[in-house]
Amino acid sequence: MDRTILHCDMNSFYASVELLEHPELAGRPVAVCGDPKSRHGIILAKNEEAKKYKVQTAETIWQARRKCPDLVLLAAHHDKYERFCKIINGIYLRYTDLVEPFSIDESWLDVTGSLSKFGLTGREMADEIRETVKAETGLRQSVGVSFNKVFAKMGSDYKKPDATTVITRENYKDILWPLPARELIFVGKSTAARLEAMNIRTIGAIAQADPALLHSAFGKHGDEMYRYANGLEDAPVQPYDSEREYKSVGNGITFRRNLQGRDDVRTAVVALADRVSVRLRRHGLTASGVKVDIKDPDLHTISRQMQLEHATNTSADIAKAAMDLIERNWRYSDPIRLITVTGINISVGLPEEQLSLFSPAQEDEKKKNEAVDAALDSIRDKFGKYSIMYGGLLGNDLGISYKNSQEEEIEYEER
């Protein structure tokens, strides 16, 4: 018997949450972004009215305002989004314990075992959940209903806002196969361009392509595309409280003014490394590598990474590695608009180490760094996460405060 999987995707989530407190903006184009006065000039989310002007997530404010001069900008409040995320997932859990968050505003639900209990079809349950979320939060969502996770996700994307789309074994070829290849989940721009060069332009063309050809061109990703397009994906929906295998934890800041010189860069890296290390420790994780992304005022970006000698979650180790990467790959005379520091190659807990490999001085330094971080964690747990920071960050003119850094979503793969 086929499963019944729902994919629930909130519509314009960040913007919709902000608009709950701004009813006077109803019907006007609105986008959520960082502080434009501090040059946090990236669009994080937009409402349906802004989408009509082709405003895009992740484009700069000046680009968005060229398209839509009357665009209203609202500041982001991530604590609000996290609070609503918990409320919404709590509603899902009334229907099934198999609730797997995909991002802060998307979740899969396996309701196969719940339908008979509630006396509903998959479509009816999706509609009931949409109405319940709307009634209890004031927010709208789109829901895809299908027999696997990929098609359920594509169903929620198919029609927005505030809609339910059912994709079955009988209709998926009619609904999904005519769509452009880039509409298949996990097919990005570069993959779509390579498929185009192979004369594979639609999802149906992927489904009907020679699997060996896709494998030779894309490796494992080619195998996945073939399976996804043919409805063969069968991954389970994980229980809500199941552990996830994290891939990276990152933090980035667009600065009030361009960084110029080593002192500026060091100030920024210390702040970013501290936030990354806090988040690693919060989740009981360590990183065996560090990645740095640097964007200049012309929005050109470089990305560099390195492996560490030992896994860590201390801010000092992460800051040192990030500075080493920047020293080797950037001229301090060149201005910097944005830096992101990311812990990569994530593992749970501290791996076993042969402490004899460390000199007494190294071991003392390691213990000191861990003690400093533990003390900072204790203060922040008691008085709030913005209650203490490194002295070198006080009064800086770069716009660095922990309240305005842009935390990246923690990326993960299911076990």
C-alpha positions in Angstrom: 0.0 0.0 0.0 1.3 3.5 -0.9 2.2 5.9 1.9 0.5 9.3 2.3 3.1 12.0 2.7 2.4 15.7 3.2 4.9 18.4 2.6 3.8 21.6 4.4 5.5 24.8 3.2 4.7 28.2 4.8 3.9 31.0 2.3 6.3 33.9 2.5 7.1 32.9 6.0 9.4 35.6 7.3 7.4 38.4 5.6 4.0 36.9 6.8 5.2 36.8 10.4 6.4 40.4 10.3 3.1 41.5 8.6 1.1 40.1 11.6 2.2 43.2 13.4 1.8 45.6 10.5 -1.8 45.2 9.2 -1.5 48.7 7.7 0.9 47.2 5.0 -1.7 44.7 3.7 -1.7 44.8 -0.1 1.7 46.6 -0.4 5.0 45.0 -1.6 7.0 44.0 1.5 10.4 42.4 1.9 12.4 41.3 5.0 16.1 42.1 5.1 18.9 43.2 7.4 19.3 46.8 8.4 19.9 48.7 5.1 21.6 51.6 7.0 24.1 49.0 8.2 24.4 47.7 4.6 22.8 44.4 5.5 21.5 44.7 2.0 20.2 41.2 1.2 16.5 40.3 0.7 15.7 37.4 3.0 12.0 37.0 2.2 9.2 38.8 0.3 5.4 38.7 0.2 3.2 37.9 -2.7 2.9 41.5 -3.8 6.7 41.9 -4.0 6.9 38.7 -6.0 4.8 40.3 -8.7 7.7 42.7 -9.3 10.1 39.8 -9.6 11.8 40.6 -6.3 14.1 37.7 -5.5 15.4 36.2 -2.2 19.2 36.8 -1.7 19.4 39.8 -4.2 20.6 43.1 -2.9 18.2 45.8 -1.7 19.2 48.2 -4.5 18.5 45.5 -7.1 15.1 44.9 -5.5 14.2 48.6 -5.3 15.1 49.1 -9.0 12.3 46.5 -9.7 10.0 47.9 -7.1 10.6 51.5 -6.0 7.7 51.3 -3.5 9.1 48.2 -1.7 8.6 48.4 2.0 11.6 46.9 4.0 11.2 45.3 7.4 13.9 44.1 9.7 14.3 40.4 10.4 13.5 38.9 13.8 14.7 35.3 13.9 13.5 34.7 17.4 9.9 35.2 16.1 10.4 32.8 13.3 11.7 30.1 15.6 8.8 30.6 17.9 6.2 30.3 15.1 8.1 27.3 13.7 7.6 25.5 17.1 4.0 26.3 17.2 3.4 25.1 13.6 5.2 21.9 14.1 3.2 21.4 17.3 0.1 21.5 15.2 1.5 18.9 12.8 2.3 16.6 15.8 -1.4 16.5 16.6 -1.8 14.4 13.4 1.4 12.2 13.5 4.7 11.8 15.3 6.4 11.4 11.9 7.1 15.1 11.4 10.5 15.8 9.7 11.5 19.5 9.4 13.2 20.3 6.1 13.8 24.0 7.0 12.4 26.5 9.5 9.2 26.8 7.4 8.9 23.4 5.8 8.1 19.9 7.1 7.2 16.5 5.8 4.5 14.5 7.6 3.8 10.8 7.1 0.1 10.5 7.9 -0.4 7.0 6.5 -1.3 5.6 9.9 -3.4 8.6 10.9 -5.9 8.8 8.0 -8.3 6.1 9.3 -8.1 7.6 12.9 -9.3 11.0 11.7 -11.5 9.6 9.0 -9.9 11.8 6.3 -8.3 11.4 2.9 -4.8 12.9 2.3 -6.3 15.9 0.6 -8.8 16.5 3.4 -6.2 16.2 6.1 -4.0 18.7 4.2 -6.9 21.1 4.0 -7.7 20.7 7.6 -4.0 21.3 8.6 -3.9 24.5 6.4 -7.1 25.8 8.0 -5.9 25.0 11.5 -2.5 26.8 11.0 -4.3 29.8 9.5 -6.8 30.0 12.4 -4.2 29.6 15.2 -1.3 31.6 13.7 -2.8 33.9 11.0 -0.3 32.4 8.5 -0.9 30.6 5.3 0.8 27.5 3.8 0.7 25.3 0.7 0.7 21.5 1.1 1.7 18.8 -1.3 0.2 15.3 -0.9 1.9 12.3 -2.5 3.2 8.8 -2.1 6.8 9.9 -1.5 8.7 12.9 0.0 10.1 14.3 -3.3 6.7 14.4 -5.0 5.0 15.8 -1.9 7.7 18.6 -1.8 7.1 19.3 -5.5 3.4 19.4 -4.8 3.7 22.1 -2.2 5.7 24.2 -4.7 3.3 23.6 -7.6 0.5 26.0 -6.5 0.9 28.9 -4.1 -0.3 30.5 -1.9 -2.8 28.7 0.4 -3.3 25.6 -1.8 -3.3 21.8 -1.7 -1.9 19.8 -4.6 -2.3 16.0 -4.8 0.3 14.1 -6.9 -0.6 10.4 -7.4 0.9 7.5 -9.4 -1.8 8.2 -11.9 -1.2 11.9 -12.5 2.4 12.7 -11.7 3.5 12.3 -15.4 0.9 14.8 -16.4 1.7 17.3 -13.7 5.4 17.1 -13.2 7.0 15.7 -16.4 6.3 18.8 -18.5 8.0 21.1 -16.0 11.5 22.4 -16.7 14.3 20.2 -15.4 15.4 22.8 -12.9 12.1 22.3 -11.1 13.1 18.9 -9.9 14.2 19.0 -6.3 18.0 19.4 -5.8 18.6 20.4 -9.5 20.4 23.7 -9.3 21.3 26.2 -12.0 24.6 24.5 -13.0 23.1 21.1 -13.2 20.2 22.4 -15.2 22.6 24.1 -17.6 24.5 20.8 -18.0 21.3 18.9 -18.6 20.3 21.5 -21.2 23.6 20.9 -23.0 22.6 17.2 -23.1 19.2 18.2 -24.7 17.4 17.2 -21.4 15.1 20.1 -20.8 12.2 18.7 -18.7 11.6 16.5 -15.8 10.1 14.0 -18.2 13.2 14.0 -20.2 15.2 13.2 -17.1 12.8 10.3 -16.3 13.2 8.9 -19.9 17.0 9.4 -20.2 19.4 6.5 -20.1 20.3 6.0 -16.4 23.9 5.1 -17.4 24.2 8.4 -19.3 23.0 10.4 -16.2 25.4 8.4 -14.0 28.4 9.0 -16.3 27.6 12.8 -16.4 26.6 13.4 -12.8 27.6 10.3 -10.7 25.4 9.6 -7.7 23.5 12.8 -8.3 22.5 11.4 -11.8 21.2 8.3 -10.2 19.1 10.3 -7.7 17.7 12.6 -10.5 16.5 9.5 -12.4 14.9 8.0 -9.3 13.2 11.3 -8.3 11.8 12.0 -11.7 10.3 8.5 -12.0 8.7 8.5 -8.5 11.1 5.9 -7.1 12.3 7.9 -4.1 11.3 6.0 -0.9 13.1 7.6 2.0 11.1 7.4 5.3 9.9 10.5 7.1 11.9 10.7 10.4 10.2 11.2 13.8 10.2 14.8 15.0 12.7 14.1 17.8 15.1 11.9 15.9 18.8 12.9 15.7 20.1 14.4 12.5 23.5 14.3 11.0 24.8 17.9 10.7 27.0 18.9 7.8 27.9 22.5 8.6 27.3 25.4 11.0 28.0 28.9 9.7 27.6 32.6 10.5 28.1 35.7 8.3 28.0 39.5 8.6 27.6 42.2 6.0 29.6 45.1 7.6 28.5 48.7 8.1 31.6 49.8 6.3 34.1 47.8 4.3 36.8 46.0 6.2 40.2 47.4 5.5 43.4 45.9 7.0 44.2 43.0 9.3 42.8 44.6 12.5 39.3 45.0 10.9 39.4 41.4 9.6 40.5 40.0 13.0 37.7 41.9 14.8 35.1 40.4 12.4 36.5 36.9 12.5 36.6 36.8 16.3 32.9 37.7 16.4 31.9 35.1 13.8 34.0 32.3 15.2 32.4 32.9 18.6 28.9 32.6 17.2 29.8 29.4 15.3 31.4 27.8 18.3 28.4 28.7 20.5 26.1 27.0 18.1 28.3 23.9 17.8 28.4 23.5 21.5 24.7 24.1 21.8 24.1 21.1 19.6 26.9 19.0 21.1 28.9 19.1 17.8 32.5 19.6 16.7 34.0 20.7 13.4 37.0 19.0 11.7 37.3 21.8 9.1 36.7 25.5 8.7 35.4 27.3 5.6 35.6 31.1 4.9 33.6 33.0 2.3 34.6 36.6 1.5 32.6 39.0 -0.6 34.0 42.3 -1.9 32.1 45.6 -2.5 31.5 44.5 -6.1 29.8 41.3 -4.8 32.5 39.0 -6.0 32.9 36.0 -3.7 35.7 33.6 -2.9 35.4 30.5 -0.8 38.3 28.6 0.9 38.4 25.8 3.4 40.9 23.7 5.4 41.0 20.6 7.5 42.0 21.0 11.2 44.5 18.9 13.0 41.8 17.9 15.5 38.0 18.4 15.8 37.0 21.4 17.9 34.2 23.6 19.0 36.2 26.4 20.6 36.1 29.9 19.3 39.9 30.3 19.4 40.6 27.3 17.2 37.9 28.3 14.7 39.1 32.0 14.6 42.8 30.9 14.1 41.9 28.6 11.2 39.7 31.3 9.6 42.5 33.9 9.9 45.0 31.4 8.4 42.8 30.9 5.4 42.4 34.7 4.9 46.1 35.3 5.4 46.8 32.9 2.6 44.1 33.9 0.2 43.3 37.6 0.6 45.3 40.9 0.4 44.5 43.0 3.5 44.6 46.1 1.3 41.5 44.9 -0.6 38.2 45.9 1.0 35.7 43.3 2.3 31.9 43.7 2.4 31.0 40.4 3.9 32.6 37.4 5.7 31.1 34.1 6.5 32.8 31.6 8.8 31.5 28.0 8.7 32.5 24.9 10.7 32.4 21.9 8.3 32.9 18.1 8.5 30.7 18.0 11.6 30.5 15.2 14.1 28.6 14.6 17.3 30.7 15.1 20.5 34.5 15.2 20.7 36.2 12.3 19.0 38.8 10.2 20.8 42.2 11.7 20.7 45.7 10.5 21.7 46.5 13.3 24.1 50.2 12.3 24.0 50.4 13.9 20.6 50.0 17.3 22.2 52.8 19.0 24.0 52.1 20.2 27.6 51.9 23.8 26.3 49.4 22.8 23.6 47.3 20.9 26.1 47.3 23.8 28.5 46.2 26.2 25.7 43.4 23.8 24.7 42.1 23.6 28.3 42.3 27.4 28.6 40.3 27.9 25.5 37.7 25.4 26.6 37.4 27.0 30.0 36.9 30.5 28.5 34.1 29.2 26.2 32.5 27.4 29.1 32.5 30.6 31.2 30.9 32.5 28.3 28.3 29.9 27.8 27.4 29.9 31.5 26.9 33.7 31.5 24.9 33.7 28.3 22.7 30.9 29.6 21.9 32.9 32.7 21.7 36.4 31.4 20.9 36.0 27.7 22.9 35.3 24.5 23.7 39.0 24.0 24.9 39.6 27.5 28.6 39.3 26.9 31.1 39.6 24.1 34.8 39.9 23.5 36.2 43.3 24.6 37.7 44.0 21.2 34.2 44.1 19.8 32.9 46.9 22.0 32.2 50.2 20.2 33.3 48.9 16.9 32.1 50.9 13.8 31.7 47.8 11.6 28.1 47.2 12.7 29.2 44.0 14.5 26.8 42.9 17.2 25.5 39.4 17.8 22.0 40.7 17.2 22.6 41.6 13.6 24.7 38.7 12.4 23.1 36.4 9.8 23.1 32.9 11.1 23.0 30.4 8.3 20.6 27.5 8.5 22.4 24.5 10.0 22.6 22.0 7.1 22.0 18.4 7.8 21.4 15.0 6.3 19.2 12.4 8.0 21.0 9.4 9.5 
